[in-house]
Amino acid sequence: MSTQELKLSWIPAEATTVDEAVYYLAHYPEHGSDGSKPPASSGGSLPKNDQVIDLERPPPPLFALLIGICEYEDPDLWDLSAPVTDATAMKTFLMEYLRVPEKNIQTLFDKQATRVGIENAIRQLGNNDAIKEGDPILIFYAGHGSQAKSPPGWPAGTDDGLIQMLDPHDFVYAGSDNPDHGQGVLDIVLSKLLAEVSRKKGNNITVIFDSCHSTSGTRDGFEDDIARGVKLPDNYSIPLSILDKYEQTRGTEVSSGFGSSGLSSHVLLAGCMQDEQSWERQYPKPPRGRFSLALLELLQKPGMLETLTYRDLIQCLPALDKMDRQHPQCEGFNQSRVLFNSRVPSPRRQVYPVKYDGEQFVLEAGEAHGITFGAQFAVYADNKLSDKLGSLQAISTKAMTSSLRVLPDTPTFSLKSGFALLSRPGKLEDIAVLIPLDNRLLPVWVRVVKEMQQPSDVSKRGIRLVGSRDQAELELSLNKKGLIEFGIVDPRAETLGLSRMPFEEEIDPDRIWRIISSAADFCYHLRRSNKNGTLSKQVKLECHKLEPNGEFDDEFRELLMPQGENVNDGGLINVSVGSEIRYGYKLSSSHDIPLYASVFYFDISDLSITSYYQPGSARDNRVEPTIRPKGHLTIGYGSGGGVPWSYTLRQNQKFDVGFLKVFLTTDYVDFSNVEQRSPFERSRDGGEDKTRKEPTWDTITATIVQRPLDFKYEPETPSRPETPRIC
């Protein structure tokens, strides 16, 4: 049998070109690839459920630590009215609404909530034999917070050199030299403790803070609200005897020994932005924290716990007061998980605000969000998506907004403001795929052409079948064992000798289609760029090898800091492989405006896209910028929000190539839908200007070459690689 034709026996016909194969399979798809007709329907109807049995569910294996502090030992700290009430309300919610056993809930109120008491209680969560790996853990804190300057040589919890802390009952306002009394629960200490719990019990940890870090007064003129935060004296200092015991690990993952650290170990729900106050209302009685109250009211609405992700939860919160001065935040790698469940990700629906400006409909999403010409949206009056008003279509796009019109041949409707759900993507770039004209691959051809004939939906990218390798971005071929291999068609990878993915698959049409679809998404996100973008010109990307700095934490693990030169050479990064060789990244901005950065690693060998860093989330997208004006973001060390990264090779790989891509925006954009698992499922761990400026976006892409220490091959690549043509 010739391997250059497809025999379509049910027509009958022979396809000797890609165009012929697509034509025949598109126009004559009604018979199976083996010539048989589809089986006739067996008739009948589905059996009915004559009886519904309501089985009582067992109580959830959730464990909670609830901390509320109204009374403070130091008379220089003003007492609060509502934290204990808030923590008690959370306990009631857990027991009565979620049916969590009382034995699973520990409370620390007022005098019980000393620094030592709080830290020991968190530590005990990791030592509790009743808590199994993956069980949900909730830590709730309501009380004062504050921040202080970081001692010289110590990493800070914020970009402006400040360490943030929770203020326990025995906190001393003026400072204390006693390491066992008067100190705050430092952010670096808390991060360390949560990392330890995560290593033992898994990363299904939810942390809720109804507090803030700085305020200059006790009361606000608006309804006599009280702020939960303390501005410390300028000369306040943190004893080095406290800091010497701990390391700073705020952030992501994956390097050996750090896999559960920082914001990969937990999801944080914070009551306000860094420079805001978290308020408690005094009326109506009883006093309540505005964030805690709104959060619990939302959680108790029917269906919320089963469907909401952490990101959804924060974005669905109402304005907390009439002045809209407090904007809760969500931070952490796992923002897209369903509440309290680390193993069941929620399907992400892309919903955006839309309004009518008197001339046209304006969508609060644009090119940076992946919106393109022709995209279609179902429009609703509210974000519950209960009543559909009509359909709109994108007619032009900008960086952050799009202009829409009523979809032709559909009813018109009136709208001042509402929400738009993406129902069909617009014009998308195709991925060029080469599939040999080999009858052994006929089931794959049938499956692919069938999918190409289906109407576009939100998850579908364009697939273009080509007849030669020089036209392709993904190449399928059959090896001597009759298994499918996948070719990498990318100049940089081919220059290094990397031409195939290290996987082979049976001829399973459904599975092969999933791999092709993943490759299409991979290429789409890797290609995304702003042709007119200028942000990247004033943002520097550095990569440094991390080495021990001579300091140890309380478990005798060495602290890591950048050593040596920046190994990013004009967009080409050479890293050595090995679980003990760790790297960190730094983004430095010379812009006078704040920026948001989302960082992803694109693994060309398995088509996975891994998040290295993402901003938090908040209602109305009032999210803290990740890079302040003329500031920086570190990933893998320091204060930025990342842990060290190591690189490894799969079995029989001599080297590997991937791409680090940075999305830069002037307004917050949710890029969480970029991340994807490998379809092969064997991924490695590895005075102020008040003028409104037009938001913009840009990207930075760097090639990462992973090689053993003794690998001597020098890649013949340009000093500054162009955006990769990949797959």
KOLKOL-801655 format. One record per residue: x, y, z of N, C-alpha, C in turn. Coordinates in steps of 0.2 Angstrom, whole numbers, plus 5000, padded with zeros to 4 digits. Each point is the difference from the previous one (the first is absolute). Example, Ala and Ser with C-alpha at 12.3 -4.5 7.8 and 13.67 -1.06 7.14 Angstrom:
! residues 2
506649725039499650065000500450065000 499850054996500450065001499650055003 
//
This chain:
! residues 727
500449945000499650065000500450065000 499950054996500450064999499950045007 500550035002499950055006499950074998 499950014993499950074998499250004997 499649965003499350014998499549975006 499450035000499549975004499549974996 499949935001499449974997499450005004 499550044997499450015003499549954997 499949945002499749954997499250015000 499750045004499350015000499850054995 500450034996499850054995499949964993 500549964997500749995002500450064997 500650015003500450054997500749995003 500550034997500750015003500250075000 500250025006500250075001500850004999 500350034996500750014999500350065002 499650055002500250075002499650015007 500350055003499650025006499350034998 500050044995499450044998499549944998 500249954997499549954998499749965006 500549995005499849965006499550055004 500150065001499550045003499450014997 500050004993499450014996499549945001 500349944999499649945000499849995007 500450015005499849985007499550055003 500050074997499550055002499349994997 500049974994499449994996499749935000 500449965002499749935001500249975006 499750035006500349975007499549955003 499449984996499549975003500249925002 500549984997500249935001500649995004 500149955003500649995004500649994996 500650015003500649994996500249934998 499649955003500149934998499549984994 499650044998499549994995499349985002 500049995007499349985003499650055001 499349995000499650055001499950015008 499850065002499950015007499449955003 500149975005499549955003499350045001 499549964998499350035001499850015007 499650055002499850015007499649945003 500249985006499649955003499350025002 499850065000499450025002499950005007 499450015002499950005008500150075003 500050005006500150065004500449995006 500350055002500450005006499649985006 500349955004499649985006499950065005 499450005003499850065004500249985008 500150065003500249995007499350005004 499749945002499450005003500150035008 500649995002500150025007500650045001 500050055003500650045002500249995007 500649985002500249985006500550065002 499850045006500450055002500549975005 500649994999500549975004500350065004 500149995006500350065004500749994999 500350064999500750014998500450005007 500649975000500450005006500350075001 500250025006500250075001500750014996 500150064997500650014996500650005005 500649974997500650005004500450065000 499650065002500350065000500350025007 500550035001500350025006500250075000 499850045006500050075000500450025006 500450064999500250045006499850074999 499650025005499650075000500350045005 500350064998500350055005499650064999 499850035006499750065001500350045006 500250064999500350045005499650075000 499750015006499750065001500450045005 500249975005500450035006500749994999 500450065001500750005000500350015006 500549975002500450015006500350075001 500350024995500350075000499550054999 500050055005499550055000500150054994 500650004997500150044994499649984994 499849945000499649974995499350005001 499650034996499350015001499649934999 499549995004499749935000499550014994 499849944997499549994995499449985003 499450004996499449985002499749934997 500349994994499649944997500449944998 500750005001500449934998499749945003 499950005006499749945003499449984998 499550054999499449994997500149974993 500450024996500149984993500349935000 500549985004500249935001499549955002 499650035005499449965002499549984995 499950054996499549994994500349954995 500750014999500349954996499949935002 500149995007499949935003499349984999 499550045001499349994999499949974993 500250044995500049984993500349934999 500549995003500449934999499649955003 499750015006499749945003499249994998 499750064999499349994998499850004993 500450034996499950004992500449954997 500649995002500549954997500049935004 499750005006500049945004500749985002 500450045001500749985002500049995008 500249945002500049985007500450065004 499750015006500450055004500749985002 500149945001500749975002500550024994 499850024994500450024995500250075000 499750045005500150075000500350025006 500550044999500450035006499950085000 499850035005500050075001500550035004 500250064999500550045004499750075000 499750015006499750075001500450045005 500150064999500350055004500649975004 500049995006500649985004500349944998 499649954997500349944997500450014994 499950064996500350014994500750045001 500549975003500650035000500449984994 500650034999500449984994500249935001 500249985006500249935000499449954999 499550025003499449965000499849994992 500050064997499850004993500449954996 500750015000500549974997499949925001 500049995007499949935002499449964997 499450045000499449974997500149994993 500350044996500149994993500549944999 500550005004500549944999499649935002 499650015005499649935002499649984994 499750044996499649974994500449954996 500750014999500449964997500249935003 499950015007500149945004499449965002 499450024998499449975002499949944996 500049945003499949944996499349994997 499550035003499450004997499950034994 500450054998500050034994500449964994 499749984995500349964995500250054994 500549974997500250044994499550024995 499950064999499550034995499350025004 500049995006499450025004500050085000 499450034999500050075000500250035007 500450055001500250045006499850074999 499750035005499850075000500350045006 500450054998500250045006499750074999 499750025005499650075000500350045005 500250074998500250055005499750064999 499750035006499750065000500350045006 500350064998500450045006500450054996 500550035004500450054998500649974995 500250044996500649984996500550065000 500649994998500550064999500549984996 500550054999500649984996500650055002 500649974999500650045003500549994995 500550045000500649994996500449945001 500249974994500449945001500750025002 500349965005500750015001500449994994 500650045000500549994995500249934998 500049984994500249934998499449955000 499450025003499549955000499550024995 499749954996499550014995499450035003 499750044996499350035003499449974997 499550015003499349974998499750044995 500350064998499750054995500550034996 499850034995500550034995500450065003 499650035005500350065003500449995006 500249935001500549995006499649995006 499449985001499749995006499849935001 500049985006499849945003499350015003 499549964998499350005002499949955006 499650025004499849955006499350005003 499849955003499450005004500250025007 499550045003500250025007499649965005 500349965003499749955005499850045006 499749975005499750035006500650035004 500649975000500650025004500450054996 499850034995500450044996500250065003 500650035000500350065003500050054995 499750065000500050054995500650034999 500450015005500650045000500649954998 499949945000500549954998500349975007 500349944999500249965006500649964997 500550005005500649964999499949925002 499549995003499849935003499849964994 500349954998499849964994499449965001 499849995007499449965001499450045002 500150065000499450045002500050074997 499450024997500050074997500150004993 500149954997500250004992499449984996 500050024994499449994995500249934997 499549974997500049944996500350034993 500649994998500350034994499849964994 499950044994499849964994500549954998 500650015002500549954998499949945004 499950015007499849945004499449964998 499550044999499449974998500049964993 500450034996500149964993500449935002 500550015004500449945002499549955003 499650025005499549955004499549974995 499850044995499549974995500349954996 500750024998500349954995500149935004 500250015006500149935004499349965001 499550045001499349965000499949974993 500150044995499949984993500449944998 500650005002500449944999499849935003 499650015006499849945003499349994998 499650054999499249984999499850024993 500450034996499850024993499850075000 499950034994499950074999499350025000 499549965003499350025000499950055006 500350055000500050055006499750064998 499550035004499750064999500250055006 500250064998500250045005499650074999 499650025005499650065000500350055005 500250064998500250055004499550065000 499650025005499650065000500450055005 500550034997500550045003500350054995 500450055002500450044996500650015003 500550044997500750005002500250075003 499650054998500250075002499450045000 499950045005499550055001500250055005 499850074999500250055005499550025005 499449975000499550025005499649945001 499650015006499649945002499350004997 499750064999499350014997500050044994 499549984996499950034994499350045000 499950064997499450045001499449964996 500149954997499549974996499749945005 499450025003499749955004500449975006 500550045002500449985006500449944999 500249984994500349944998500750015004 500349945001500649995003500549964996 500650024999500549974995500449955004 500149944997500349955003500850004998 500350055002500750004998500450065004 500649995001500450045005500650034996 500150075000500650034997500550005006 500549964999500550005005500550065000 500350015006500550065000500649994995 500350054998500550004994500649965003 500150005006500649975003499949935002 499449974998499849935002500549954997 500349965003500449954997499949935002 500149954996499949935001500749975002 500049975006500649965002500249954996 500750014998500349954996500049935003 499949995006499949935003499449974998 499550044998499449974997500149984993 500350044996500149994993500549944999 500550005004500549954999499749934999 499449995003499749935000499749984994 499850054996499649984994500350024994 499749974994500150024993499450044997 500150034995499550034996499849964994 499449975000499849964994499350024999 499950064996499350024998500049984992 499649954999499950004992499849934997 500349994995499849944996500449945001 500149964995500449945002500549994994 500549964999499949935000500649965003 500650045001500649975002500049965006 500449955000500049955005500150035007 499549985004500050025007499650065001 499850034994499650075001499349994996 499849944999499449994995499350025003 500050015007499450025003500050075003 500550034999500250075003499550054998 499950055004499750074999499349994997 499950044994499350004997499949944996 500449955000499849944997499849955005 500150025007499849965005499350015002 499750064998499450025003499750054995 499350025001499750054997499850055006 500250074998499950055005499450044998 499550015004499550054999500150065005 500250064998500150055004499550065000 499950035005499450055001500150064996 500650024998500150064996500750004996 500150054996500650014997500650025005 500650004998500550015005500050075003 499850054996500050075002499350025003 499549955000499450025003499949985007 499450025003499849975007499549954999 500049955005499449965001499650025005 499450024999499550035005499549955003 499950025006499449975004499550055001 499449984999499450055001499849995007 499750065003499850005007499249995000 499750024994499250005000499849974993 499549965000499649985006500349955004 499849995006500349965005499849934998 500549955001500650005003500550034995 500650035003500550024995500349944996 500250014994500249954996500550034995 500549954999500550024994499650004994 500150054996499750014993500149944996 500749984999500249954996499749935002 500149995007499849935002499249994999 499650065002499349994999499849994993 500350044995499849994993500249934998 500649985002500249934998499649945002 499850015006499649945003499350004997 499750064999499350014996500149974993 500550014997500149974993500049935000 500449975005500249935000499349965002 499550035003499449975002499550004995 500150034994499550004995500049934997 499449984998500049934997500449994994 500449945000500449984994500750035000 500150055004500750045000500649955001 499949965005500649965002500149954995 499549984996500149944995500350034994 500050074999500150024993500650065000 500050035006500550065000500749985000 500450034997500750005001500250055004 500650005003500350065004500050064997 500250004993500050064996499250034999 499649954999499350024999499750035007 500249975005499750025007500250085001 500650024999500250075001499750044995 499949984994499850044995499250015001 499749955003499350015001499850045006 500450025004499950045006499750064998 499550035004499750064999500550065002 499950064998500350065004499949995007 500650015004499949995007499750065004 500050064997499750055003499850054994 499750065002499750044995500650044997 500650015003500550034998500549964995 499949935000500449964996500750015001 500250005007500750015001500449945002 499749945000500449945002499949954995 500549974997500049964995500449935001 499649955002500349945002500449974995 500549965001500549974996500049925000 500149974995500249935000500749994997 500449965003500649984998500249935000 500449984996500249935000499949964994 500449954999500149964994499349974998 499649985006499449964999499450045000 500050064998499450045000499449974996 500249964995499449974996499749945002 500249985006499749945003499450015003 499549955001499450015003500250005008 499650045003500150015007500149945004 500550005004500249945005500149944996 500250004994500149934996500550014995 500649985002500650014996500049954994 499549954999500149954995499550014995 499550045000499550014995500050074998 500350024994500050064998499450024997 499850065001499350034997500150024993 499549984995500150024993500050085000 500550034996500050075000499650034995 499550045002499650034995500350084999 500150024994500250064999499550054999 499950045006499450055000500350075001 499850044996500350075001499450055000 500150065004499650055000499950044993 499450024999499850034993499550065002 500150054996499550065001499950034993 499550045000499850044994500150075001 500550034996500250075001499650054996 499449984997499650054997500149994992 500649974998500149994993500149924998 500349975005500249934999500149965006 500049945000500149965006500849995001 500250015006500750005001500149945005 500549964999500249945004500650015004 500049995006500650015004500549954999 500249984994500549954999500250014993 500649994998500350014993500549954998 500550024996500549964997500449965006 500150045005500449975006499749945003 499350004999499649945003499949954995 500250014994500049954995499350014995 499750065001499450014996500250034993 499749974995500250014993499450024996 500150034994499450024996499549944999 499450015000499549954999499849965006 500350015006499849965006499350025002 499649955002499350015002499949995007 499550035003499950005007499250005001 499949965005499350005003500050055005 499550045000500050065005499449995005 500250025007499549995005500050065004 499550015004499950065004500450005006 500249945003500450005006500549944999 500550005005500549955000499849935002 499349995002499849935001499849974994 500050034994499849984994499449964999 499550035003499349975001499650014994 499950064998499650024994500450034994 500049964995500450024994499650064996 500350054999499750064997500150004992 500549974998500150004992500849984999 500250014994500749984998500350064996 500750015002500450054997500649974996 500350044996500549984996500650055000 500649985001500650055000500150024992 500050075000500150034993500750045000 500350015006500750035000500249995007 500749995001500349995006500650055002 500150015006500550045002500449965006 500550025003500449965005499549985005 499650045003499649985006499250004999 499850034994499350004999499849984993 499449994999499849984993499350034999 499950024993499450034998499549944997 499450005003499549954998499450024996 499749964996499450024997499549945001 499450015000499549955000500149954994 500049935002500249954995499450004995 500350014993499550004995499449945000 499450024998499549965000499849975007 500150045005499849985007499650075003 499649995004499650055003500450055003 499850075000500350055003499850005007 500450045005499850005007500350075002 499750025006500350065003500449985006 500650035002500449995005500450065002 500150015006500450065003500749965002 499949955004500649965002499849935002 500549964998499849935002500749954999 499949944999500549954999500049964994 500649994997500049974993500449935001 499749954998500349935001500249984993 500749994999500349984993499649934998 499750004995499649944997500449974994 500350054996500449974994500650054999 500649974999500650044999500050034994 500450054999500050044993500549974996 500350044995500549974996500649985004 500249944999500649975004500549984995 500650005002500649974996499949935000 500149974994500049934999500649975002 500049935002500649975001500149954994 500650004997500149964994500249935002 499649954998500249935002500149964994 500549955001500249964994499849935003 499549964996499949935002500149964993 500449955001500249964994499349974997 500050004993499549964996500149935001 499949975006500149935001499449975003 499849944997499349985002500049975007 500649995003500049985007499750065004 500150064998499850075003499350024998 499649964996499450024998499550025005 500049965006499650025005500150075003 500750025000500250065002499750064995 500149984994499850054995499250015001 499649955000499350005001499850055006 500449995006499950045006500150074999 500650014997500250074999499650044996 499849974994499650044995499350015003 499749955004499450015003500050065005 500550005004500150065004500050074996 500449994995500050074996499450024997 499549954999499450024997499550025006 500150005006499650025005500050075001 499550045002500050075001500550015006 500350064999500550025005499650015007 500449995005499850015007500550045004 499950015006500550045004500749965001 500049944999500649965001500449984994 499750024994500249974994500550054996 500649984999500450044995500049974993 500250044995500049984993500649954999 499849944996500449954998500150004993 500650014997500150004993500549944998 499749964996500449944998500550024994 500649985000500550014995500349944997 500350014995500349944996500849995001 500350045003500750005000500350025007 500649985002500350025006500150075001 500350034994500250075000499450055001 499449975000499450045001499749995007 500249955003499749985006500350035007 499650005005500250025007500049945004 499649954999500049935003499949954995 500549955001500049954995499949935004 499549964997499949935002500349954995 500349955003500349954996499949935004 500149954996500049935003500749975000 500249975006500649975000500049934999 500549965000500149934998499549965004 499850025006499649965005499250024998 499950044995499350024999499750055004 500450035004499850055005500150074997 499650055002500050074998500550045004 500550034996500450055003499950074998 500250055004499850074999500750044999 500050034994500650044998499950075002 500650035002500050075002500350044994 499650044998500350044994500150075002 500650025003500250065003500750014998 500250064997500750014998500549995006 499950035006500550005005500049925003 499549975000500049935003500449964995 499850014993500349964995500850015000 500250065001500750025000500449965005 499649995006500349965005500049934999 499649984995499949934999499449975003 499650045003499349985003499550004995 499849944997499550004995499449965002 500049965005499449965002499950015008 499350005001499849995007500249935003 500149995006500349945002499449955002 499550004996499449965001499849964994 499749955001499649964994499449975003 499550004995499349995002499749954995 499549965003499649954996499650044995 499749974995499650044995499350005003 499950045005499450025003499750064998 499550014996499850064997499850055005 499749985005499850055005500650035004 500449965002500650025003500550054996 500049984993500550034996499650074999 499450004999499650074999500250055006 500049975006500150045006500750035000 500549964998500750024999500050064995 499749994994500050054995499750075003 499449995003499750065003500450035005 500349965004500550035005500650044997 500249974994500550044996499850064997 499450004998499750064998499950065005 499849985006500050055005500750025002 500449955000500750025002500350054995 499949994994500350054995499650065000 499450005001499650065000500350055006 500049975006500350045005500750035000 500449954997500750024999500150054995 499650004995500050054994499750075003 499650005005499650065001500550065002 499950054996500550065002499650064997 500350065002499750074998500550024995 499850014994500550024995500250075001 499650045004500250075001500250015007 500249945004500150015007500750035001 500150045005500650045002500249985007 499649975004500149995007500749965001 500149954996500549965001500750034999 500050064997500650044998500350025007 499650015005500350035006499949955006 499949944998500049955005500649954999 500449985005500549964999499949935003 500149954997499949935002500749975002 500149985006500649975002499949935003 500549964999500049935003500649995003 500049985006500649995004500049935004 500649975000500049945004500050025007 499749965004499950015007500549955004 500350035005500549975004499950015008 500249965004499950015007500450065002 499750045005500350065002500450005007 500049945002500349995007499650005006 499350014998499550015006499649934999 499749995006499649945001499350015003 499549964999499450015003500049955006 499450005004500149965006500049924999 499949984993500149934999500649994996 500550055000500749994998500050004992 499550034997500050004993500350074998 500450004995500450064998499550054996 500150065002499650054996500450024993 499650014995500350014993500050074998 500550034997500050074997500449994993 499850054996500350004993500850015001 500349964996500850004999500250004993 500550044998500250004994499650054995 500249994994499750054995499349984997 499750044998499349994996500249954994 499649955000500149954995499650014994 499650055000499550014994500450044996 500349974994500450034995499650024994 499750065000499650034995499449954998 499749975005499449964999500149935000 500749985000500149935001500349985006 499749965004500249985007500249935000 500749995002500249935000500049985008 499749955001500049975007500249935001 500349985005500249945001499549965004 500049934998499449965003500349975007 499549985004500149975006499650035006 499749965004499550025005500350045005 500750005001500350045005500350074997 499950014993500250064997499450044999 500050065003499450045001500150074997 499550024997500050074996499450045002 500250075000499550045002499950064994 499550035000499950054994499850075003 500250054997499950075002499750044994 499550045001499750054995500150075003 500450044997500250075002499750054995 499650055003499650044996500350075001 500150044994500250075001499450054998 499449975000499450044998499950045006 499650054999499850045006499249985002 499849954997499349985001500149925003 499549985004500049935003499849964994 500249935000499949954995499849945004 499649964996499849935002500449954996 500249955003500449954996499749935001 500049964995499849935001500549964996 500349955003500649974997499849925000 500249984994499849934998500649964997 500149945001500549964997499749954995 500250014993499749964995500549944999 499749945001500549944999499849974993 500550014996499949984993500049924999 500349975005500049925000499449975002 499550035004499449975002499450044999 500150064997499450054999499750025006 500350005006499750035006500250075001 499650045003500150075002500050015007 500550015003500050015008500150075002 499650015005500050075003500650015004 500450054999500650025005499750055004 499650044998499850065004499350034997 499550015005499450044997499850055006 499850054998499750055005499449975004 499850035005499449985004499450024996 499450005003499450024997499650035005 499550044998499650045004499450024997 499550025003499450034997500150064996 499750014995500150054995500750014998 500449945000500750004998500450065003 499850015007500450055003500649965004 500549984996500549955002500650045001 500449995005500750035001500449994994 500450054998500449994994500649965003 500349964995500549955002500750045000 500150054995500650045000499850075001 500350035005499950075001500450044996 499850074999500450044996500850005002 500449984994500750005001500249945005 499549955001500149955005500249944996 500049945004500249944997499549945003 500049954997499749935002500549955000 500149965006500449955000499649935000 500249954997499749944999500549945002 499949975006500549955002500450025006 500050075002500450025006499750075002 500250025006499850075002499250005001 499850064998499350015003499550004994 500249984994499550014995499449954999 500149945002499549955000500149944996 500649975000500249944997500649975003 500049934999500549965004500549984994 500649975002500549984995499749954995 500350004994499849954995500649964998 499849944999500649954998499749974993 500549984996499849974994500349934999 499649954998500249934999499949984993 500349954998499949974994499649935000 499649984996499749945000500449944998 499849945001500549954998500150004992 500749994999500250004993500150074997 499850055003500150074998500750025002 500450034995500650035001500050075001 499550034998499950075002499250024998 499850065002499350024998500050074999 499450024997499950084999499350025002 500050055003499350035002500050084999 499550035001499950075000499750035006 500350055002499850045006499650064997 499450015001499650064997499750045006 500150064999499850055005499450054997 499450005003499550044997500050065005 500150064997500050075003499450044999 499750025005499450054998500050065005 499750054998499950065004499449995004 499549974998499449985004500049935002 499749985005499949935002499749964994 500349944998499749954996500149935003 499449965000500149945002500249954995 500649975001500349964995500049935002 499649985005500049945003499849944995 499650024995499849954995500649984995 500650035001500549984996500349935002 500049995006500449945003499649944998 500449954998499749934998500549955002 499649945001500449945002500249974993 500549965000500349964994499449954998 499950004994499549944998500349935000 500650005001500449935001499949985007 499850055005499949985007500649975003 500650024998500649985003500550065001 499750055002500450075000500549995006 500550044999500550005006499850055005 500249985006499950055006500450064998 500249994997500550055000499750075000 496752245024499349994997499949944995 499549965001499849944996499650024994 500249974995499650014993499449965001 499450044999499449975001499749974993 500450024994499849984994500049924999 499449974998500049934999500449984994 500549965001500449974995499749944997 500149994994499849944996500449945003 499749955002500349945003500349964994 500649975001500349964995500349945003 500349964995500349945003500649984995 500449955002500549984996500349935003 500449974996500349945003500850004999 500349955004500749994999500049925000 500449984995500149934999500749985000 500349955004500749985000500049934999 500549974997500149934999500449975005 499849955003500449965006500249944997 500749995000500349944998500249965006 499849945001500249965006500549954998 500550005003500649954998500349985006 500449945000500449985005500650045001 500350005005500650045002500649994994 500049944998500649984995499850004993 499450034999499750014993500350064997 500449994994500550054997499750034994 499449974997499850034994499850075000 500250044996499850075000499550014994 499450035002499450014995500250054996 499849994993500150054995499450044999 499950055005499450045000500150075000 499650044998500150075000500150035008 500350055001500150035007499450015003 499550024996499350025003499549964996 499849955002499549964996499450034999 499749994994499350034999499549965003 499450025000499449965003500049934997 500049955003500249934997499449984996 500249964995499549974996500049935002 499549975003500149945004499549954999 500149945002499649945000500349964995 
//
